[in-house]
Amino acid sequence: MVLGTTSGAGKSWLATALCRWYARQGLKVAPFKAQNMSNNARVVPGPRGAAGEIGSAQYFQALAARAAPEVRMNPVLLKPEHDTASQVVVLGEVRADLAGVPWRERSEQLWPFARESLHALLAENDVVVIEGAGSPAEINLHASDYVNMRTAREADAACLLVTDIDRGGAFAHLFGTHQLLPADERALIRGYVLNRFRGDARLLAPGPAQLEQLTGVPTLAVLPMWRGHGLPEEDGVFDDSATGGAGGLQIAVIAYPRISNLDEFQPLRSLPGVRLRWARTPAETQGADWVVLPGSKHTSGDLAWLRAQGLDDVIARHARAGGQVLGICGGVQMLGRALLDPHGIDGAAAGLGLLPIVTTFERDKLLRHTRAEFEGPGRLQGAWQALAGVSFDAYEIRHGRSVADESSNESRPVALRNAESEAIGWQQGRVLGLCAHGLFESPAVLQALFGAQVRTLDSVFDGLADFVDAHFEPGALMRLVGR
């Protein structure tokens, strides 16, 4: 199990690397996280043959483990919609009845689903790599926290405790976390990991030795700072300091508060001649060739935020000037003429009016994989002409159903269709909107738009495994699993 002293310490990254490392030893491996809180999600097989969803981190960990992603790997997913409210997804299905249950009471109701999934994966695999959440030593939450030490005790897991040394205070974080845990839980901590270290590791002395004297736990790895590993960030807007250069194509992605599925933009960070930036103000869009409206977990709320920042005028001016505008999922809903909400799912609002479509929020969430194909030559405009006839593997996670605005006599330029020939993308001028995710994860799309390719996910996972192999003490990882 990978625990962290804080959120963002590197748990997801390290768990992904370990999934591939153990898989390369010839072991059958599966990832597990009892509960994830993230608006980055992927469509996977669910119960009774239906589609479900799990956090993107566990999806990538499953691929790293060479396992088929499925809902038991992340039995509970919380998708924040407001600062004080989240959609609750249990075994891939939305549970509206649990959304309003108080946190501590809800945890007790959710733990049986997580425990059953955990034991099933333990029975079916040689190794289960478990990811914790936040810190295991939040003493105000410890009694009802089932994601960290309750899961660790249930699995009798060998636990690594990882800390971000780049933030400072790493030894205090490790010591304090260890000491705040009850004695039976401290006994499960088998090693410390210092993540994102810059400089000469010899300068850490005598820190690791003194920490081991105080706690009895050795430091098993010092992992250097590595920004270009290629794995999408688990959550939050990633740092763009290493993305592209000063020239080239400038892409501004609007970073509204409830941004979702941002991991699909990771390939753009590695493309030569492309600079990806995040925009929260009009000034941060200046000089952009493309403006992208990504997915959103609360479309009407993020649309109101966008207007409050003055970004609606920026997007409209950019489109009028012939600039490329791209909306994906929640982004295409904003670009349409209206958001209709007869069931109180998201909120009604007027759209930006840049695409001749209307979106209605339905009670049931649509979850599916599909093969999406762009219309043929002559149907697309601007930079999007390069996509004519290109198809890619896509996925859809949405309550909104977007359709052409029947009240308008304008032409309704369909840009993209799914495997059932349904329209799931439209273009008007240089504005393109897609209901499906996965555009930039397609090698065919990257080749068509940019004439370039990026590393495959499989090579990224192998790179992560090579990295931990080089920096963990020899034999330590196999000892953790009793081999």
C-alpha positions as CSV (number, residue, x, y, z in Angstrom):
1,M,0.0,0.0,0.0
2,V,1.2,3.5,-0.9
3,L,0.3,6.1,1.8
4,G,1.2,9.8,1.7
5,T,2.0,12.4,4.3
6,T,-0.1,14.9,2.4
7,S,-2.3,15.1,-0.7
8,G,-0.1,15.5,-3.8
9,A,2.9,13.7,-2.2
10,G,3.1,11.2,-5.2
11,K,0.9,8.3,-4.2
12,S,-0.8,7.8,-7.5
13,W,2.4,8.2,-9.5
14,L,4.2,5.7,-7.3
15,A,1.3,3.2,-7.2
16,T,1.2,3.3,-11.0
17,A,5.0,2.6,-11.2
18,L,4.7,-0.3,-8.8
19,C,1.8,-1.8,-10.7
20,R,4.1,-2.1,-13.8
21,W,7.2,-3.1,-11.8
22,Y,5.4,-6.1,-10.2
23,A,3.7,-7.0,-13.4
24,R,7.1,-7.2,-15.1
25,Q,8.2,-9.7,-12.4
26,G,5.6,-12.1,-13.9
27,L,3.0,-11.5,-11.1
28,K,-0.7,-11.0,-11.6
29,V,-1.3,-7.5,-10.4
30,A,-4.4,-5.3,-9.7
31,P,-4.7,-1.7,-8.3
32,F,-7.1,-0.7,-5.6
33,K,-8.3,2.5,-4.0
34,A,-11.2,2.2,-1.7
35,Q,-12.5,5.7,-2.4
36,N,-11.2,8.4,-4.8
37,M,-12.3,12.0,-4.9
38,S,-11.8,13.3,-8.4
39,N,-13.6,14.6,-11.4
40,N,-11.2,12.7,-13.7
41,A,-12.9,9.5,-14.5
42,R,-13.0,6.7,-17.1
43,V,-15.6,4.4,-18.4
44,V,-15.0,0.7,-17.5
45,P,-17.1,-2.5,-17.2
46,G,-19.5,-2.4,-14.3
47,P,-21.9,-4.7,-12.6
48,R,-24.3,-6.8,-14.6
49,G,-22.7,-6.0,-17.9
50,A,-23.5,-2.2,-17.6
51,A,-20.9,0.5,-18.0
52,G,-19.5,2.1,-14.9
53,E,-16.8,4.7,-14.0
54,I,-13.7,4.8,-11.9
55,G,-11.1,7.4,-11.1
56,S,-8.6,8.0,-13.9
57,A,-5.7,7.1,-11.6
58,Q,-7.0,3.6,-11.1
59,Y,-7.7,3.3,-14.8
60,F,-4.1,4.0,-15.6
61,Q,-2.8,1.9,-12.8
62,A,-4.8,-1.1,-14.2
63,L,-3.3,-0.5,-17.6
64,A,0.2,-0.4,-16.0
65,A,-0.6,-3.7,-14.2
66,R,-1.6,-5.2,-17.6
67,A,-5.0,-5.8,-16.1
68,A,-8.5,-4.9,-17.5
69,P,-9.8,-1.9,-15.6
70,E,-13.1,-2.5,-13.7
71,V,-15.2,-0.9,-11.0
72,R,-13.9,-3.0,-8.1
73,M,-10.5,-1.3,-8.5
74,N,-12.1,1.9,-7.3
75,P,-15.4,0.9,-5.7
76,V,-16.3,4.4,-4.5
77,L,-15.8,7.6,-6.5
78,L,-16.7,11.0,-5.2
79,K,-17.1,13.7,-7.9
80,P,-17.1,17.2,-6.4
81,E,-19.9,19.4,-7.8
82,H,-19.6,22.2,-5.2
83,D,-17.3,22.9,-2.3
84,T,-19.7,21.0,0.0
85,A,-21.3,18.5,-2.3
86,S,-20.2,15.6,-4.4
87,Q,-21.8,13.0,-6.7
88,V,-21.4,9.6,-5.1
89,V,-20.5,6.7,-7.5
90,V,-20.6,3.2,-6.0
91,L,-19.3,0.3,-8.1
92,G,-19.6,2.5,-11.1
93,E,-23.2,3.6,-10.6
94,V,-24.4,7.0,-9.3
95,R,-26.1,6.7,-5.9
96,A,-28.2,9.8,-5.4
97,D,-29.5,8.4,-2.1
98,L,-26.0,8.7,-0.6
99,A,-25.2,12.3,-1.8
100,G,-26.9,14.0,1.2
101,V,-25.8,11.5,3.9
102,P,-23.4,13.1,6.5
103,W,-19.7,12.2,5.8
104,R,-19.0,10.0,8.8
105,E,-22.3,8.1,8.5
106,R,-21.8,7.7,4.7
107,S,-18.4,6.2,5.2
108,E,-19.8,3.4,7.3
109,Q,-22.3,2.7,4.6
110,L,-19.6,2.7,1.9
111,W,-17.0,0.6,3.6
112,P,-18.7,-2.8,3.0
113,F,-18.6,-2.2,-0.8
114,A,-14.9,-1.3,-0.6
115,R,-14.1,-4.3,1.7
116,E,-15.9,-6.8,-0.6
117,S,-14.1,-5.5,-3.6
118,L,-10.7,-5.5,-1.8
119,H,-11.1,-9.2,-0.8
120,A,-12.2,-10.2,-4.3
121,L,-9.1,-8.6,-5.8
122,L,-6.8,-10.1,-3.2
123,A,-8.2,-13.6,-3.9
124,E,-7.7,-13.2,-7.7
125,N,-4.3,-11.7,-7.8
126,D,-0.7,-12.2,-6.7
127,V,-0.2,-8.6,-5.7
128,V,-2.7,-5.8,-5.1
129,V,-1.2,-2.3,-5.1
130,I,-3.4,-0.1,-2.9
131,E,-3.4,3.7,-3.0
132,G,-4.3,5.7,0.1
133,A,-5.9,9.1,0.1
134,G,-4.6,12.4,1.6
135,S,-2.9,11.5,4.9
136,P,-3.6,8.5,7.1
137,A,-3.0,10.5,10.3
138,E,-5.8,13.1,10.2
139,I,-6.8,12.6,13.8
140,N,-10.2,14.4,13.4
141,L,-11.1,11.9,10.6
142,H,-9.3,8.8,11.6
143,A,-12.2,7.0,13.2
144,S,-14.3,7.1,10.0
145,D,-11.5,7.0,7.4
146,Y,-11.8,3.7,5.6
147,V,-9.6,4.6,2.7
148,N,-6.2,4.5,4.5
149,M,-5.5,2.4,7.6
150,R,-8.8,0.5,7.8
151,T,-8.0,-0.7,4.3
152,A,-4.4,-1.4,5.3
153,R,-5.5,-3.4,8.3
154,E,-8.1,-5.3,6.3
155,A,-5.4,-6.3,3.8
156,D,-2.6,-6.6,6.3
157,A,-0.7,-4.5,3.7
158,A,3.0,-3.7,3.7
159,C,2.8,0.1,3.6
160,L,5.1,2.7,2.1
161,L,4.8,6.2,3.4
162,V,5.8,8.8,0.7
163,T,6.5,12.4,1.2
164,D,7.2,15.4,-1.1
165,I,10.6,16.6,0.0
166,D,10.5,19.5,-2.5
167,R,7.9,21.1,-0.2
168,G,10.2,21.1,2.7
169,G,9.6,19.6,6.2
170,A,9.8,16.0,4.8
171,F,11.3,14.4,7.9
172,A,8.8,16.1,10.2
173,H,6.0,15.0,8.0
174,L,7.2,11.4,8.1
175,F,7.9,11.3,11.8
176,G,4.6,13.1,12.7
177,T,2.5,10.9,10.5
178,H,4.1,7.7,11.9
179,Q,3.7,8.9,15.6
180,L,0.1,9.9,15.2
181,L,-0.9,6.4,14.1
182,P,-1.9,3.8,16.7
183,A,0.8,1.2,17.4
184,D,-0.9,-1.6,15.5
185,E,-1.1,0.7,12.4
186,R,2.5,2.0,12.8
187,A,3.6,-1.6,12.6
188,L,2.3,-1.8,9.0
189,I,4.7,1.0,7.8
190,R,7.6,-0.8,6.2
191,G,9.4,2.0,4.5
192,Y,9.7,5.7,3.7
193,V,10.0,7.2,0.3
194,L,11.4,10.7,-0.3
195,N,9.8,11.9,-3.5
196,R,10.8,14.9,-5.8
197,F,14.3,15.3,-4.4
198,R,16.7,17.8,-6.1
199,G,20.4,17.6,-5.7
200,D,22.9,15.2,-4.1
201,A,21.2,12.5,-2.0
202,R,24.3,12.3,0.2
203,L,23.3,15.6,1.6
204,L,20.3,14.0,3.3
205,A,22.5,12.4,5.9
206,P,22.0,12.0,8.8
207,G,18.3,12.5,8.3
208,P,17.2,9.0,7.1
209,A,19.4,7.2,9.7
210,Q,18.0,9.4,12.6
211,L,14.5,8.9,11.4
212,E,15.0,5.1,11.4
213,Q,16.4,5.3,14.9
214,L,13.3,7.2,16.1
215,T,10.7,5.1,14.3
216,G,12.3,1.8,13.4
217,V,11.4,2.3,9.7
218,P,14.0,2.6,7.0
219,T,14.0,5.0,4.0
220,L,13.8,2.6,1.0
221,A,14.0,5.1,-1.8
222,V,14.9,8.7,-2.7
223,L,13.2,9.5,-5.9
224,P,14.7,12.5,-7.9
225,M,12.5,15.2,-9.3
226,W,11.1,14.0,-12.6
227,R,8.7,16.3,-14.4
228,G,8.7,14.6,-17.8
229,H,7.6,11.1,-16.8
230,G,4.5,11.3,-19.1
231,L,1.8,10.2,-16.7
232,P,-1.3,12.4,-16.4
233,E,-1.7,14.2,-13.1
234,E,-4.3,12.5,-10.9
235,D,-6.2,15.7,-10.1
236,G,-6.0,19.5,-10.2
237,V,-4.4,21.6,-13.0
238,F,-0.9,20.4,-13.7
239,D,2.0,22.8,-13.8
240,D,2.7,24.0,-17.3
241,S,6.3,25.1,-16.6
242,A,7.7,22.3,-18.7
243,T,5.2,22.3,-21.6
244,G,6.5,23.5,-24.9
245,G,8.5,26.6,-25.6
246,A,8.0,30.3,-26.3
247,G,7.0,29.9,-30.0
248,G,4.9,27.5,-31.8
249,L,1.2,26.8,-31.4
250,Q,-0.3,28.3,-28.2
251,I,-3.2,26.4,-26.7
252,A,-5.1,28.0,-23.8
253,V,-7.3,25.6,-21.8
254,I,-9.9,27.4,-19.6
255,A,-9.4,26.2,-16.1
256,Y,-12.8,26.6,-14.4
257,P,-13.3,25.5,-10.8
258,R,-15.0,22.1,-11.6
259,I,-12.8,21.2,-14.6
260,S,-13.0,17.4,-15.3
261,N,-11.1,14.8,-17.4
262,L,-8.1,17.1,-17.7
263,D,-5.9,14.0,-18.0
264,E,-6.9,13.8,-21.7
265,F,-4.7,16.8,-22.4
266,Q,-1.5,15.2,-21.1
267,P,-0.3,14.2,-24.7
268,L,-0.3,17.9,-25.7
269,R,2.4,18.5,-23.1
270,S,4.9,16.4,-24.9
271,L,4.3,17.6,-28.5
272,P,7.1,19.6,-30.1
273,G,6.1,23.1,-31.1
274,V,3.0,23.2,-28.9
275,R,2.7,25.2,-25.7
276,L,-0.2,24.3,-23.4
277,R,-1.3,26.9,-20.8
278,W,-4.1,27.1,-18.3
279,A,-6.3,30.3,-18.4
280,R,-8.3,31.6,-15.5
281,T,-8.3,35.3,-16.6
282,P,-8.6,37.1,-20.0
283,A,-5.0,38.1,-19.8
284,E,-3.9,34.4,-19.7
285,T,-5.6,33.8,-23.1
286,Q,-3.6,36.5,-24.8
287,G,-1.7,35.3,-27.8
288,A,-3.5,31.9,-27.9
289,D,-4.1,30.2,-31.2
290,W,-6.6,27.8,-29.7
291,V,-9.0,28.3,-26.8
292,V,-10.3,25.1,-25.3
293,L,-13.3,24.6,-23.0
294,P,-12.7,21.3,-21.3
295,G,-15.1,19.0,-19.5
296,S,-16.9,20.2,-16.4
297,K,-18.6,18.4,-13.5
298,H,-20.9,21.4,-13.0
299,T,-21.5,23.0,-16.3
300,S,-23.9,25.8,-15.4
301,G,-21.8,26.8,-12.4
302,D,-18.5,26.8,-14.4
303,L,-20.3,28.8,-17.1
304,A,-21.4,31.4,-14.6
305,W,-17.8,31.5,-13.3
306,L,-16.5,31.9,-16.9
307,R,-18.8,34.9,-17.4
308,A,-17.8,36.5,-14.1
309,Q,-14.2,36.4,-15.2
310,G,-15.1,38.1,-18.5
311,L,-13.9,35.0,-20.4
312,D,-17.2,34.7,-22.4
313,D,-16.3,37.9,-24.3
314,V,-12.8,36.7,-24.8
315,I,-14.0,33.4,-26.4
316,A,-16.5,35.2,-28.6
317,R,-13.9,37.7,-29.8
318,H,-11.5,34.9,-30.5
319,A,-14.0,33.1,-32.6
320,R,-15.1,36.2,-34.5
321,A,-11.4,36.9,-35.3
322,G,-11.1,33.4,-36.9
323,G,-9.3,31.7,-33.9
324,Q,-9.8,28.1,-33.2
325,V,-12.2,27.2,-30.3
326,L,-12.7,23.7,-29.1
327,G,-15.3,22.5,-26.5
328,I,-15.3,19.0,-25.1
329,C,-18.3,17.5,-23.1
330,G,-19.2,20.2,-20.7
331,G,-17.3,22.7,-22.9
332,V,-19.5,21.9,-25.9
333,Q,-22.6,22.4,-23.7
334,M,-21.4,25.8,-22.8
335,L,-20.8,26.7,-26.4
336,G,-24.4,25.9,-27.3
337,R,-27.4,28.2,-27.0
338,A,-29.1,26.9,-23.9
339,L,-28.8,24.5,-21.0
340,L,-32.1,23.0,-20.0
341,D,-32.5,21.2,-16.6
342,P,-36.0,19.8,-16.1
343,H,-34.8,17.4,-13.4
344,G,-32.6,19.7,-11.3
345,I,-29.4,17.9,-12.2
346,D,-27.0,20.7,-13.0
347,G,-28.8,24.0,-13.5
348,A,-30.4,25.9,-16.4
349,A,-28.6,28.7,-18.2
350,A,-28.2,30.6,-21.5
351,G,-25.2,29.3,-23.4
352,L,-22.5,31.2,-25.2
353,G,-24.4,30.9,-28.5
354,L,-21.4,29.9,-30.6
355,L,-22.8,26.5,-31.7
356,P,-26.4,25.9,-32.9
357,I,-27.2,23.2,-30.2
358,V,-29.2,22.9,-27.0
359,T,-28.3,20.6,-24.1
360,T,-30.8,19.0,-21.8
361,F,-29.6,17.4,-18.5
362,E,-31.2,14.0,-18.0
363,R,-31.5,12.0,-14.7
364,D,-29.5,9.1,-16.0
365,K,-25.8,9.5,-16.7
366,L,-24.7,8.3,-20.1
367,L,-21.6,6.1,-19.9
368,R,-20.1,4.4,-23.0
369,H,-17.1,3.7,-25.1
370,T,-17.5,4.4,-28.8
371,R,-15.6,4.8,-32.1
372,A,-16.0,8.4,-33.2
373,E,-15.4,9.5,-36.7
374,F,-15.2,13.0,-38.2
375,E,-17.1,14.0,-41.3
376,G,-15.3,13.7,-44.6
377,P,-13.4,16.4,-46.6
378,G,-15.2,19.7,-47.2
379,R,-17.3,19.5,-44.0
380,L,-14.8,20.9,-41.5
381,Q,-13.2,24.4,-41.4
382,G,-9.9,26.0,-40.3
383,A,-7.4,23.8,-38.5
384,W,-10.1,21.2,-38.0
385,Q,-10.0,20.3,-41.7
386,A,-7.0,18.1,-41.0
387,L,-9.4,15.8,-39.0
388,A,-11.6,15.0,-42.0
389,G,-12.4,11.3,-42.0
390,V,-10.2,10.6,-38.9
391,S,-11.7,8.2,-36.4
392,F,-10.6,7.6,-32.8
393,D,-11.6,5.6,-29.7
394,A,-13.7,7.9,-27.5
395,Y,-15.6,7.7,-24.2
396,E,-18.6,9.6,-22.9
397,I,-19.5,10.5,-19.3
398,R,-22.4,13.0,-19.1
399,H,-25.9,13.8,-18.0
400,G,-26.3,16.3,-20.8
401,R,-27.8,15.4,-24.1
402,S,-26.8,17.9,-26.8
403,V,-28.8,18.1,-30.0
404,A,-29.2,20.5,-32.9
405,D,-31.4,23.6,-32.1
406,E,-34.6,22.7,-33.9
407,S,-35.9,26.3,-33.5
408,S,-33.3,27.6,-35.8
409,N,-33.4,27.6,-39.6
410,E,-29.6,27.6,-39.8
411,S,-27.7,24.7,-41.2
412,R,-26.6,22.3,-38.5
413,P,-23.1,21.3,-39.4
414,V,-22.4,17.9,-37.9
415,A,-18.7,17.4,-37.4
416,L,-18.5,14.0,-35.5
417,R,-20.6,10.9,-35.3
418,N,-20.3,7.9,-33.0
419,A,-20.5,4.2,-33.9
420,E,-24.3,4.4,-34.0
421,S,-24.1,7.3,-36.5
422,E,-25.5,9.7,-33.8
423,A,-24.2,13.3,-34.0
424,I,-21.8,13.9,-31.1
425,G,-19.9,16.9,-32.5
426,W,-20.7,20.1,-34.4
427,Q,-18.8,23.0,-36.0
428,Q,-19.8,26.5,-36.8
429,G,-17.0,28.7,-38.3
430,R,-13.8,27.8,-36.4
431,V,-15.7,26.6,-33.3
432,L,-15.8,22.9,-32.8
433,G,-17.6,21.1,-30.0
434,L,-17.5,17.4,-29.1
435,C,-19.5,15.4,-26.6
436,A,-16.8,12.7,-26.4
437,H,-13.5,12.6,-24.6
438,G,-10.2,11.1,-25.8
439,L,-9.4,13.3,-28.9
440,F,-5.8,14.0,-28.0
441,E,-5.1,10.4,-26.8
442,S,-5.5,9.2,-30.4
443,P,-2.2,8.8,-32.4
444,A,-4.2,9.4,-35.6
445,V,-5.6,12.7,-34.3
446,L,-2.1,13.9,-33.1
447,Q,-0.6,13.0,-36.5
448,A,-3.4,14.8,-38.4
449,L,-3.4,18.0,-36.3
450,F,0.3,18.3,-35.4
451,G,2.2,15.9,-37.6
452,A,3.7,14.4,-34.5
453,Q,3.5,11.5,-32.1
454,V,4.1,11.1,-28.4
455,R,5.2,8.2,-26.3
456,T,2.8,5.3,-25.9
457,L,1.3,4.8,-22.5
458,D,2.9,1.4,-22.4
459,S,6.4,3.0,-22.8
460,V,5.5,5.6,-20.1
461,F,4.6,2.7,-17.7
462,D,7.9,0.9,-18.5
463,G,9.7,4.2,-17.8
464,L,8.1,4.5,-14.4
465,A,9.0,0.9,-13.6
466,D,12.6,1.5,-14.6
467,F,12.7,4.6,-12.5
468,V,11.6,2.9,-9.3
469,D,13.9,-0.1,-10.1
470,A,16.8,2.2,-10.2
471,H,16.1,4.1,-7.0
472,F,14.6,1.6,-4.5
473,E,17.0,-0.4,-2.4
474,P,17.8,-3.7,-4.2
475,G,15.4,-6.4,-3.2
476,A,13.1,-4.0,-1.2
477,L,10.1,-4.2,-3.5
478,M,10.0,-8.0,-3.6
479,R,10.4,-8.2,0.2
480,L,7.3,-6.0,0.6
481,V,5.2,-8.7,-1.0
482,G,6.9,-11.6,0.9
483,R,9.0,-12.8,-2.0
